[in-house]
Amino acid sequence: MSESPRPVTIDQPVTITVNGSEVTAQKGELLIDACERAGTYIPRFCYHSRMSPVGMCRMCLVEVDTGRGPALQPSCMLECGDGMSVDTESAKVRKAQDGVLEFLLINHPLDCPVCDKGGECPLQDTTVAYGPGESRWVEEKRHYEKPIAISATVQLDRERCILCDRCTRFADEVAGDPLIHFMHRGSNTQVNTFPGEPFSSYFSGNTVQICPVGALTATPYRFKARPWDLEHAESTCTTCSVGCRVSIDTSRDEVLRYNGVDSDPVNWGWLCDKGRFGFEAIKHEERLVAPLVRSGDSLVAARWNDALDAAVAGLRSVPASSIAVLGGARLTNEAAYAWAKLAKGVLGTDNTDCQLGDGLPADAVLGLPVATIDDVCRPGGTVIYLGPDPKEALPVLFIRLRHAIVNDGVKVVELTPQSTSLTPLAAASLTYRPGEAGVLAEAIAAAHGAGAAGVDAAGVDAAGVDAGRIAAASDLLAQASGPITVVIGRPSVAESASTVVDAIGAIVRRFPDATFLPALRRGNVIGALNAGLAPGVLPGRVRRADAAEWFGAAWPRVPEVDGEDAAGILRAAAEGRIDTLVLLGADPLGDFPDASLAEQAFIGARRVVAIDLFLTESARRATVVLPATGFAETDGTTTNIEGRVTQVVRRVTPPGTARSDWQLAVDLADRLGADLGFESLADIQAEMDELSAVHAGLTVAAAASDLDGVVLPLVSATVADPAEADATGSDSASASDSPAAEATAADATVADEPASDADPETAADVDDGLIPAPAPLAFVAPAPTTVPALDAYAARLVVGSTLYDAGTMVRHARSSAGLGPAASIRLHPLDHSQLGLGTSGRVRVINGARSTVLTAVADGSVARGTAVMIGGLEGGDDSALIDVTAAVTDVRLEVVS
Amino acid sequence: MTEVPRIVTSRWDTLDAHTIDGYRRSGAYEGYAGIKAALDRSPAQVLDEVKAATVLGRGGAGFPAGIKWGFCPPGVWPRYLVVNGDESEPGTYKDRVLMERDPHQLIEGCLIAAYAIGAAQVFLYIRGEMAHAQERVAAALNEAYAANLVGANILGTDFSVDIVLHWGAGAYIVGEETALIESLEGNRGMPRLKPPYFPAAKGLYLKPTIVNNVETLSNLPWLMVHGAESYKSVGSEASPGTRLVAVSGHVNNPGVFEIPQGTTTYRDLFYGEQYGNGIRNGNELKMFIPGGASAPWFFPEQVDLPLEGRTVGAAGSMLGSGAIVVMDETTDAVKACLRVVRFFARESCGKCSPCREGTSWEEKILQRILDGHGRPSDLDLLLDVADNISPGPYPVAAHPDAGLDAVPFPPRQTTICPLGPSSVAPITSAIRRFRHEFEAKITRRNALPVSAAPAAPAEVAP
């Protein structure tokens, strides 16, 4: 894999001499990196630019003269200093390189013809380039049992290992899962796990990628292909919304492997195993290959024409308010826009929601100034974290946060209802009573500058947190250097989103210059929100009411009233007010936090059109099921949590007759007698560029950007002054009246293009300058949520997330299926002992009419009065307990005898 | 020979010197008078006294202790004192005897050093195999704590120090100070890289840490009582005081001897009545290791050299840890070479490639030669493998008969620490001097040029 030197800013230049030529390097930069940037590659095995140097393999020895005469030194351990002189090609260096390579090869099996690494192996390549021509070794080589499985997916061939410490260092210092280490010593040294404790890390696949030999291989790729038969293409992982850059390796129309690509602003080359092995799901034999139409009790395969007709039947001649579109976070930006245009511009319904009760209102995601991952991880910065456990929900964000905390002095103040992977790393971790995030945030804000007295004034032990700890957290935030960044998401789906919004409101009031990074999990949720797949908004981060005129001029129609969110849609369906429910990759029966509401909605909805990759629980009960393309089967762009737009690419043929989501939107519109005007992705991108303020100028900016993509908005939405926007909007100059010109005014090269490129058909009315550009969406804190007091006999529920839940993609990926934890309900040991259960036992968990039976487990990390569950597990039934209309979920526990 | 003062071994003849009463009663100074003398002065004065006395480190490198203490960056706390009692070099056993016979002297030395550098925590790291030494030190520590000589407010002053006893798990490389620190932290004993991990700046738990040898610290009580001038009156100007040497091998009277630094010669040690008392059976000396298994070998021409660091270094070897292994004419040079190389191959920690792979390769080649499967190219191969671990001319003694000069110490290395290069010492020494023995093994298979006597250290396990 390509591992490039870490990008460096030269603010303390020093001059070093590399093989006779003078080179400018950053003071303190590692010599091996400075040489590589100067075009002189120094061979290495143990050195990896994203991990601390260890100087173990000795391959990077070069002759360095720092004034005391030339001496062989490892260039990966040496920091550049002024006047340093380096010779990387001297006879001594060549002899040392020969020697080290010979040492590494003497016990290496040289089984390259049957080794998966053969053809892309750093040891092989380095030997050809730098090594001795032949072996002088006549002794017997080391032997080990091969291979041994060190985890469910990673196999270890120990005799191939050159003991470079890369995998073990990764596990220890990057992932924080030090489950593999060296054992024994001398030439018997080997990497292994502690007996009986597998390398069960969410990040284990990265060790396969960074292994410089074929010692570590991943089961899904073992013996599947030869590297020279693979085609590589860069894309973006959409398993979650971090937006890790991946290389998709394909052969013979089949995805065989993903590798992480080192994108400096995002994933640094790392991937989580769920993403890395997620390709197993898209080539699963249960993928839908043809449309299905309900016939009596069963779904039968149908021709596309018939299926589309059946789908349109429920959309034609029904009131707009009786149509709802759920989902869309799986889609590309372009498909999301096409669907938003179909739903809002053709069908005229605002009942759209790309989040399924596990997200935040659109204005809390889109209406706040955005922090990038780099902003959050800025060395020395201070972060408020109020969201799901990052290791479970957004694993690579956890890696970045962990690095920032451990290596760059970032201080994290965590507000959480349960202990998470961040808790041991955070500078302060405040465990609030579920539902009272807003109360806690208010208390922290009130404590500012007032010390403990201020906390007392704001309420002793707010949200169940000790006043002293609130004061300490407040002090930490007050001492922050530079603006605070805030990561916001849903720590628990058992407390309503409004409780998190309350906390955001308090933070915004206390830290007006804070920036926000949404920690929402679903693949392209930000892209779908930007495209307007949420109630009350239209594409481009604008409110429906503000932008109705703007879009009304370009679209056949716009919704007349604000629609409902996912919970509202399902409630409407349950009450019989929905004629057709379109599921755009959504599976409410399997995925909505309130199972009983979802069930009633399916009973109440007259028709359900499901567009999906698999026959999910919801799709099984649909009227029409349309098969859609999956990851690596369609081109387009996606948007990560930062608002970063990057390319996703089509590499393989979709199974059967599955079609792209945007094409389905076009087809359905066509049958409704409307023309979306899209014949290609470029058409959609052009219209987004033209009409959607946040996407304005994107096509040009994206073309000019590297593969790291472009962060939206190109100019921060909150910077724009509404008054100024009006003024420019009424200006008759054609270059400045589109939202494109607005957003990109700061960048002249970008600003010219979109306006001159305007599609005359769709933008004719817009272009005449009569309609003012809609004001960007801004976050408005609603009235605080009332949280009922906890009664002494109940426990307040927290439902967190886990990486390997029983979601559709995990269940269909062979490597990930079955890795999830067992379902249980965890209680404080004292609460647990009050039940009189012994160490564990079965309890009935009751919330009014809802109940389920679970194993109760004592856990010291759980706060008293709290019960913790992991959501979405097989047999977990957390959704059987949650009532999404309530602010919190209080449950009673009864022992099952 | 004139009578020399016994600085660190003055209680070795006293049977109960390991108890606090015995320690107080016997010896060249009153037990725990040294720490009292130190506490009467300021830490800076104690440091100056140690600097003035030029107390050289006795672990092997011979670096002045006072200078080392001064490397602690000012104003950085806490600081730690770590005692290196992980003596594991073959032939070296002086620290073990010191700890077994006079543990209180070491404890008192720790207190003086801790006082001088400002450490409140001392870690006493004792090699895992030295059970008796560990028991003696533990018992002595209990006595010292009971007598308020260790712990809070020592002797009523505001000086407080805790001494933690740590038992090693049996790895030679942990005698290297950074590997010892890793081991103390609970990690694998693997050396850290210098830079940036100079223990005085970034040591235990990345805090300033002074690592001193057992013998170095055992010198301090005597020094505090008698003063730097008296200390410097013993030994040579560059190497004042005495040092312990452990003589083993083919001498009539092996043992640990305290000798004045710089003035005693190897001949004195081997043939002097109070020391080795001659080679066994009146045999001729064939070769000797002058300073531990990692030192290049010396031969009869070097026997009149004094035990003085610089002289020995210029002659192509080192004094090292003071372990002297004497081998007489009956010794098989190839077997002796293998024996030492095997030690380093087994003890290599496995961290860096040249040492991990190179030392075991050397061992395999030597074993093959001894097994009668040697090839003519093996000697050049052996030397080239050695050269890839330690490039350039390796330190070696002069060979006047062959007209070869000495190559002075120290060796260069492609490795992280000196363990790998140490394995080269017996190879270059033995092949340069006894190439004919190796060649005889290769060409005539098992026909040995000399009949090896079954005596340590040249015996090879079957």
Interface residues (C-beta under 8 A of the other chain):
Chain A: V54 G55 M56 C57 R58 M59 L61 A71 L72 P74 M77 K92 K95 A96 D98 G99 V100 E102 F103 L104 I106 N107 R136 W137 V138 E139 I162 L163 H181 F182 H184 R185 G186 S187 N188 T189
Chain B: A171 R188 L193 P195 A345 R346 E347 S348 C349 G350 K351 C352 S353 P354 R356 E357 G358 T359 S360 W361 K364 I365 R368 R375 L381 D387 N388 I389 P391 R412 T414 T415 I416
